[in-house]
Amino acid sequence: MALPGDDNVKKSCTDGKRSASYKETIRTKAELVLQSRKHANELFDVLEYLQSEEENEVIFAINACQKIFCALMERGDLYVGQLPKEKEILEGDRDVVEKYKMFIRHRYNDCIELLQDCMDHEAYQVKESALCVLMKFAVVEGKHSLQEQNWSEHSNFPFELIEAVVQGLLSEKEDMALLISRFQEFLEMDDVRYYVMSSFRNNINKVMSRNQQVLYQSNVFTLLTSINMPSQDSEITNFLLKQESNIPCLLLQLPASMYKKVLVILHDSILPYMNNPTLMIDFLTAAYDVGGAISLLALNGLFVLIHEHNLDYPEFYKKLYNLLDPSVFHMKYRARFFHLANIFLSSSHLPAYLVAAFIKRLSRLALTAPPTALLIVLPFICNLIRRHPSCRVLIHRPMPCNDPYVMEEEDPAQCRALESSLWELQTLQSHYHPAVAKAAKAINQPLPEAEDELGKLLELSTFELMERDLKNPRQSVPLEFDPANGLLQSPREVVGMHFSLE
């Protein structure tokens, strides 16, 4: 008679025996391979576990392979040189020891292929174990080279092994960001970084001929950005990286999300390390034509080329002017935009009509902007007026009956901004938010020479603005238009007009 729970007990016992069974089997076979050459065929059984459907069995087999092949390489049991095919080994008249070393070398190659397949496993633990063992093989193989020393470019480094790792990381089927982050620690080594970049170049050149996958492009970007570029000139001597005339991945047709990721880091992580940064002109101008936030981010790179590499780009400020629309106050990169615009408009040599056009357009857009954006825009406008005294006429000119400013004009030279006035700021002096009204009233008084600090305002959010108002002990929050002298006494309340408490 079966008792309740007997089935669970039997299953638990069975699983325990199976767990002990595969571990003992793999461990025993690994020990036999290392003990004697006559047990070399046991490697087939160990490698077979790498193809198991059970995650634990695969991980245990991966660790066993590391132990086996690292020990065999250190003992010199792997054939060194051009490896013949297995069929040729059997047919040829060779020494028994030499045949054994060739056999082990073939099994080592099989192991690498299986570990590369494991990097595509659905379980992350299997991916990570396979990656770490492949890099361990690279370390040991670097000390005990399997290639004949002929003083070639890759004579002492397992370049093919690194190529296999890079190929696994640059998957076209799944996002490998988590595994690439694990791989980042290996990129701190100079030789690994150098050969990873070489392998990356070879890989992308092959894939570029096919239709591109978004996941592949994402993995390419993640791997590239995982490489820490030198921050000082003194570090460049230890930074091994083959210089290229261009960056192949930027020749691909990038999706909008990838455009943004590339453009965000382009000015400080790509352009400074290029031999000829002006090669990026076409890429940046094409990115601007996409529109929206991508256009904004592209202007950052264009400004670097103009400022540091003498690029003649006469349409730069016209493009910047046309980026000013209501969406600029709501986009994710709002803080970056005003930070860059502050830099772009910092020169005192800009013509008055151009600065006036920016001031007027921002003032007009401010009429419908949220308070958090207004607390950036209003000090920004005041700073522009400080830098360019010729634009003060916009403050002192009385409000016109018909504003001559043409908002729809794309050319700042033709918008007639200098003929207008800043009546919009006078309107904002009656804004419902007291901080906005106070900022707008700044133009009523002579502006001090010191510019307003924008850094703390750029990241201001609506939540932070509300928290700041609520936590201000000096600011009382009005709750009623008429002070209440007692309960139900307000003349605006219907209940107070017809009822009283006695």
N, C-alpha and C positions, 0 to 999 in steps of 0.2 A: 504494500500500500504506500503510495507516494504522499509525502507530507507537503504542506504548503511551503513554497519557496524552494523546493528541491531542484526545480529547473534552473532557477537563478544560481543556486550553489554549484550545480554541475557546469553551467556556462562559465561561471567565474573560475572554476578549477581548470576547465578546458582552456580558457584564455590565458591563465597563468602558465600552464604547461606549454602552450604555444609560444608565449613570450620567452620563457626560459629555453625553449627548444631552438628557436631561430638564433638567439644570442649565443647559445652554446655551440650551435652548428657553425656559425660564422667565425666565432672565436677559435674553435678547434681547427678549422680549415686554414685560417690565417697563420696559426702557429705551425701547422704542418708545412706550409709553403716556405716559411722562414727557416724551418729546421733542416730541410733537405731538398735538393733539386728534384728528387724522384717524385715529390708530391706537387710538382708545378701545375699539374692538371687541375688541382683543387681550385685554382684561380677562376676557372670557368664557373664553378658553383657560386663563388663569392660575387663575381660580376653579375650573375643572374639575379641576385638579390637587389641589385640596383634598379631592376625593372619591375620590382614587386609592386603590387597595388596597395600594400600596407605602408603607411608613412613611416612608422617606427622601424620597420625592417630596412627601408631604404636608407634612413639616417644612420642606422647602425652599420650597414654595409659600406656607406661612404667613409665613415671613420676607420673602418677596417682597411679599406683600400689605401687610405693615407698612411696607416701604419705599415702596410706591406710594401708599397712601392717606394716610400721614403727610405725604408731600411734597405731595400734592394739596390736603390740608386747609390746610397752611401757605401754599400759593399762592392759596387762596381759590377753588379749582375745584369745590367742592361746594356745591350749592344750599342756601341758608339760608331756613328758614321751613317752613310746612306743605307737604309734598311731595305733588303730585298723582300719581294713578296713571299708569303708563306709557302706557296707552291714551289717556288724556286729553292726554298730552304730544304724541302724534302727531297727534291731531285738532285741537289748539289752534293758534292763530296766535301763535307765540312767536318771540322772537329766537333765532338759532342758538346764541349763547353760553349763553343761559338753558337751552335744550334740552340742551346739552352738560353743564351743571352738574347738571341734573336726572337725566340719564343716569348720571353718575358717582355721584350720591347714591344712586340705586337699586342700583348695583353695590356700593356701600359697605354698604348694608343687607343685600344678599345675602351679602357677605363675613362680616358679623357673625353671620348665621344659620348659615353653614357653620362658622365658628369655634366657635360654641356646640355644634354637632354634634361637632366635634373634641374637645370636652371629655368626650365619652362614648366616645372611641376606646379600644381595648383596650391601646394602647401608652402608657405614662406620658409618654414624651418628647413625643408628640403633644399630650397633655393639657396639659402644662406650657407648651409653645410657644404653644398657642392661648390659654391663660390670660394669659400675659405680653403677648401682642400685643393682646388685648382691653383690658387695663389700660393699655397704651401708647396705644391709641386714646382711652381715657378722658382721659388726660393732655392729649393734643393737642386733643381736642374741647373740653376745659375751657378751653383758651386760645383756640380758634377755634370758638365756639359755632355749632351748626347750627340753633339755635332763635332765633326773633325775641325781642329783649329786651323783655319785658313786665312785668318785676319780679315774676314769679311765684316760688313757693317754690323751684323748681328751675331758675331762669332760666339760670344759668351753669354748671350741672353736668349731665353726661350721665347722668341718673338711669335712663333706659331701658337704657343700656349696662350699668350696674351691676346692674340687675335681671336682665339676661340672664346675667351672671356668677354671681350668687347662685343663680339657677335651676339653672345647671349644677353648682354645688357641692353643692346640696341634692338630689342624685340619689336616686331611689326604687329604683334597680336595682343600684347598687354602692357600696362603701365608698370615700368620697372623702377619707379622713383624710390621705393623703400629699399630695394636691393642696391641701387646705386648709392644711396646714402650710407649703406654698410660698406660699400666698396671705396668710399671716399678716404678712409684711413690709409689705404694702400697707395693712393695718389700722392701722399706726402713724400714718397720715395722718388728721388730724381729719375732713376732709370725707368721705373714703372710708369711714371707720368709721361716720359718721352715716348716710350713705345706704345702706350695707350693712345696718344695723339696720332702717332703714325698709323696704328691700326684703325683708329676712327676715320682717318682720311681715306684709307683704302676701302673701308666699309661703305662710307657714304657715296663714294664714287661709283660703286657697284649698284647701290640702291637707287641712285638718281635716275637711272635709265628706266625704272619702272614707275608705275603709279604710286604716289606717295600716300602713306597712311598717317593719320593724325597721331596715333600712338607712337609710331616710329619717330616722328618729328619731336614729340614731347620727350621721348627718351634721349634723343640727341641733345636737346637743350639741357636737360637735367644733368647729363654726363659732362657736358662742356662747362656748365656753371659750377660743377663740383670741384673743378680744378682751381685751386687758389693761386691767383696770379701774384707776382711780387709787388709789394707796396712801396719798396724803396729801390733805388738804383743799385745799392750794395747787394741786394738779394738776387739780381739778375744773373750774376756769375754762377750761381748754383741752380738756376732755373733752366733746365734742359728742355727746349721746345724748338722744333724745326719751324722756321719762319716760312710762311706761305704768302703768295701775292694776293690771295683772296680767301674768303671763307666759304667753302662749298655749300654748307647748309643754308646760307642766305640766298643761294641761287634757287632754292626750292620755292614753290608756291605755298606761302605760309598762311594758315588760317588766322582769323582776327585775334583769337586768344594768344597765339604764338607771336604774332606781330607785336602785341603789347609787351609780352615778356622779354623779347629781344630788344625792343626800343628802350625799355626801362633801364637796362644795363649797358646799352650800346656806348654811351658817352664816356663811361668810366671803366668798363670792363673789356671793351673790344677796341675802340678807336686808339687808345694810348699804346696798344701793343701791335699795331699794324705798321708795316714798313711804309705803306702809302695809304693813309686814311682817306684821301680824296676818292679812292675807288668806291667808297660808300655813297657817293653823291647820288647815283642813279637809284640805289636802294632806298635812300631816305626821301628823295623826291617822289618816288612811286608810293612810298608809305603815306606820304602826306595826302595824296590823291584819294586814299581810302576814305578819309573824312573822320569826324568825331574825335574821340580820345586818341586814336592812332595818329592823326594829324598833329595833335598837340605834342605827343611824345617824339614824333619825327623832328619837330622843330628844335628840340633839345640837341640832337646830334648835328643838325645843320648849323646851329649857332656855334658849336665847338669847331666845326670846320671853318666857319667864317672868322671866328676870333683867333684861333690858334694856327690855322693853316692857310690863311689869306684867300679863302674861297670868295669869289665875287658872285653874290647871290642877290641881285637887286630886288627881287620879289619877296624877300624875307619878311619885312615888316608889313607888307600888304597881306601876306598869308596869315601872319599873326593877328592882324586887325580883323580879318574875316573869321577867325576862330571865336571871336567874342559874340556869343549868342546866349539865350537863356539857359541852355543846357550846361554851360560852363559852371554854373553855380550848383549843379546837382550831380555832376559826374564824380567818379571815384578819385580822379586825379586833380581835383580842384586845388588842393594845396600846392601840388607840384606846378600847376599852371601859373598861379600867382607868384610863386617863388621864381619861376623862370621869367615871367613877364617883368618882374621887378629888376632882374638882371638885364634883360633885353633893353629896357627903357632907362637904364642908369646913366647912359652917356649924356653929357651936357652938350654934345655937338649935334644932337638930333634936331631937325628943323621944327619950328614952333607949330606949323600946321599938322605935323604928324603926331606930336604929343597931344595937341588939342583934340585931334580926332579920337585918340584913345580915351582921353578924359571924358569927352562928350558921350561916346558910345557906352562907356561904363556907367555914366550917370543915368543915361536913358534906361539901360538894363536894370539898374538898381531899383527902379520903380516897382518891379515885380519880383525882386529877389527876396529870399528868406532872410531873417535877421542874422543868422550865423554868417551868411555871405556878405551882408551889408557891413558887418563889423570888420570885414577885411577890405571891402571895396572902398569905403569912405576914407579910411586912413591912407589907402593906396593912392587915391585921387589927390589927397592933400600932399603926399610926398612928391607926386609928379609936378604939382604946382610949385612946390618949394624948389625943385631942381630947375624948373624952367619959368623964371619970373615973367617972361613974355606972355604966359598963359593966364596971368592974373586978371587980364581983361575979361575973362569969362565970368569971374566973380563979380566984378564991379559993374558990368553992363546990365541995365535993367531988363526985366523980363519982356521979351518981344511978343507982340500980338500973334505973329506967325513965325514960328521958329524956322530959320533958314536951313537948319541942319537937316541933311538928307540921310536918314537912317539906312535906307536900302542901298545906298551907294557903296560899292565894294572897294573903290579906290579912296584911301584916306585923303589924298590930295584934292579930291573933287567933292568931298562931303560938306564943305563950307562950315566946318566946326568952329573956326576962329571968329565967324560972324555971329555966333550964337551966344548963349549964356547958360549958366548952371542953375536954371530954375528948378531942375529936378531935385537938387540938394535942398533948396528952400522948401520944396514940398515935403521932403523926408524929415524936415524939422518938426513935423506934426505926426510922425510915425507913432504907432501904438506902443512900440517897445521903447522904454525910456533910454536904454543904452544907445539905440540907433538914433533917436532924436538928439541926444547929446553929441554924438559923433558928427551928425550933420550940421549942428550949430557951430562947429569949429571954424567954419569959413566966415562966420560973422565977426571974428576977431582976427587981428594980425597973426599970421602963422609964425610960430617960432622957427628959428633956423634948424634946430635939431629935428630930424625925421622921426616919424612914429615907428616903433619897432613892430614889425609884422610877424616875426617868428612865432610868438606865442598865440597869435590869432589864426594862423594858417590851419591848424588842426582842430579848431574849436567846433564842437558838435552841439546840436540842439539840446541834448541831455546835459552837457556840461554848462551850457548857458543857463538852463533852468536851475541846475544845482547851485550855480554861483549866485543867482538872484535869491534863492530861498535861504541860503546860508549867510547872506549879508545882514549882520545885526543892525546896521544903520538904516536899512531900507525897509520901510513899512509897506506892506502890500494892501492897497485899498480894496475893500470888500463891498462898500456901499457908497452910493453917491451922496446921500444925506446921512449925517451922523445920527445914530439911533440913541434917543434918550431913555427909552424903555422898551418893553416888549410890545410888539404890534403897534408901534407909534409912528412908523414911517408913513407920510401922506401918499406915497406911491403904492402902498400895499392896500389891496381891496379889503382884506380882512381887518386891517387897522382902521379903515374908514367906517366900518359898520359894526365892529365888535370891540369890546374892551374887557379887561380883566379886573375884577373887583375882589 
